[in-house]
Amino acid sequence: MVAEEQVCVLFAGVRGWLDKIQTQDIGTFEELYLDHLRNKHSHILETLRTEGQVSDKTNADIAGVLEEFIPTCAEINDNRYASSDGAVHLELTAKRTQPKENQSFN
């Protein structure tokens, strides 16, 4: 994973955005989140790559993406349910063909 993607994933974790997602579902969330960033918010990744830091604007941009994305990420797959403790479970149902170069699907 490239540095700018790592920044976005770590941002979500350390800022509490993943607190209500079950630990076993973090990998699924990460895959959906990165796909969303790459396809709809690539300018954020480019900014992180070129600036090499998280500016106040980029901080706000990432938070805005998470605020928009987290409530809808499971709806993309139509497989969201909350447990009695309010934690969110996700199931990745996207079709996978072949892994990207140097990537494996476990």
FENWOTA-V128182 format. One record per residue. N is the residue number from 1. RES is the residue in one letter. OMEGA is omega as a letter, one per 40 degrees, with the letter a starting at -180 (none if undefined). Layout:
n,res,omega
N,RES,OMEGA
N,RES,OMEGA
//
This chain:
n,res,omega
1,M,a
2,V,a
3,A,a
4,E,i
5,E,i
6,Q,i
7,V,a
8,C,i
9,V,i
10,L,i
11,F,a
12,A,a
13,G,a
14,V,i
15,R,i
16,G,a
17,W,a
18,L,a
19,D,a
20,K,i
21,I,i
22,Q,a
23,T,a
24,Q,a
25,D,a
26,I,i
27,G,i
28,T,i
29,F,a
30,E,a
31,E,i
32,L,a
33,Y,a
34,L,i
35,D,i
36,H,i
37,L,a
38,R,a
39,N,a
40,K,a
41,H,a
42,S,i
43,H,i
44,I,i
45,L,i
46,E,i
47,T,i
48,L,i
49,R,a
50,T,a
51,E,i
52,G,i
53,Q,i
54,V,i
55,S,i
56,D,a
57,K,i
58,T,i
59,N,i
60,A,i
61,D,i
62,I,i
63,A,i
64,G,i
65,V,i
66,L,i
67,E,i
68,E,a
69,F,a
70,I,i
71,P,a
72,T,a
73,C,i
74,A,i
75,E,i
76,I,a
77,N,a
78,D,a
79,N,a
80,R,i
81,Y,i
82,A,i
83,S,a
84,S,i
85,D,i
86,G,a
87,A,a
88,V,i
89,H,a
90,L,i
91,E,i
92,L,a
93,T,a
94,A,i
95,K,i
96,R,i
97,T,i
98,Q,i
99,P,i
100,K,i
101,E,i
102,N,i
103,Q,i
104,S,i
105,F,i
106,N,none
//
